[in-house]
Each structure stands twice: as C-alpha cells, then as structure tokens.
Amino acid sequence: MANLTGQERARYVQNMFTRIARRYDLMNRLMTGAQDVHWRKQVIKLAQIDQGSHLLDLGSGTGDLASEALRQQPNAHIVAADFTLEMMRVGQAHYGPLNWSAADALRLPFKDETFDAVVSGFLMRNVIDVSQAFKEQFRVLKPGGRIVILDTTRPKRNLLSPFIWIHMHAVIPALGGMVSGVRDAYNYLPDSTESFLTAEALSARMIAAGFKNVNFQRFMFGTIAIHHGEKLA
C-alpha cells in the first residue's frame, strides 16, 4: 500500500470492499464484539437530527448508519452515499429502499449547504486526501450543521499494546480470512489504522477545514474514536 499512488490506492480500496461486501457487516460485529452497533447509535445521537432534517451518511457501505438514523428519526431525509456499488447492493437487499447515491468523498455530487448533518463510519482512514474530504463535507453542510465521524484511530502506547497488536495483526486477519475468504482485506485494516492520523491530528484537520467545537471520545482500548464538530451559523 505504501508504494501505491493516490488513484491506485483508491482503486485498491474500492476493489477490496467489493470483495468483502457480503460479509462486511458480520465481520464488523465479530471484530468489535457487536460494539459497533452501540457506536453507530451514538453517532446518530450526536448528529442531533430531528423531523425533516437532511442527513448524509457518507461512505455508507451497506447502510448501517443510515438505517440507524431512520430508526431514531423516521421522518428525516437520509441519503446513503458510497463509491462501491457492491456494498450498496448488499445494503439494498438488507435494508430496502434507502435513498442511495454513488459518491466520491473528494467530489461530492451535492449542492452547497444541502444537509443538516454529515456522518460517516469507517470512511476517513480510506480516503486519499483527508483535508479535501473535510472541505467537501463542510461545503455541503448547512450553517449550524453537524459532522460526526466514527473511525479507527492509532492507539496510544500502553500496557495493553502487545495484546492490541496481536488482536489486530493475527486475530483479525485470521478471522477475516475464515469468514470472508479475503485475508488480505483484513491485513489492510490494521495497516490502515496504524498509518492513519491520531485522534488529535484528525481533530486538527477538522478545525483547519472550518469546523468549530470539535471534540472526540475514544473506545475499545483507544483503537476507535468518535469525532464531532459544527459548521457555525
């Protein structure tokens, strides 16, 4: 991955998610002990949507976050956007008629100030230009809108670090290989986590893009974080 250009990496990631789409949700539950369900509920609560709100679930994958948003607020207007067609096909079969949209996070096909909230789950570590992705999310948010990000983050060194390393580099790839048949995809997960920004650095990128009141909370021994911020009116 380190030797790939930006566009080559984007194609690799798209192809990888195409191959694991049918087992993606199951693997998320297994890897996190089903804690990802709780994290997604928290993401939607932090988005603070209400009846009539317009929410973009960016990098929606199979639509877990979009579906949770509709569960919490059935009268909201939800767009589930992703750049991997097979992930959206799996989501359509599972969740039914969400409002799906093909979208590149670096060039969103939406007008300025369209959404009251933009949320994402495990998207940002996969984009080839984090700052540009934040600029686009800032652009499509209405003044007063909120951004909420669920993603992996580089854990701080502590007494549990050796066990975290074993879980990420041995347990997850082995489990991913057995469940999905695509072991290399689950080698990518720990590699992309360790090469991604720290939670503090991601906050700094959000602030640089114009977001205010940025904060985050870590979960799962510091390997997961939820970031949130606002586009002030």
Secondary structure, 3 states (H helix, E strand, C coil): CCCCCHHHHHHHHHHHHHHHHHHHHHHHHHHHCCHHHHHHHHHHHHHCCCCCCEEEEECCCCCHHHHHHHHHCCCCEEEEEECCHHHHHHHHHHHCCCEEEECECCECCCCCCCEEEEEEECCHHHCCCHHHHHHHHHHHEEEEEEEEEEEECCCCCCCCHHHHHHHHHHHHHHHHHHHHCCHHHHHHHHHHHHHCCCHHHHHHHHHHCCCEEEEEEEECCCCEEEEEEECCC
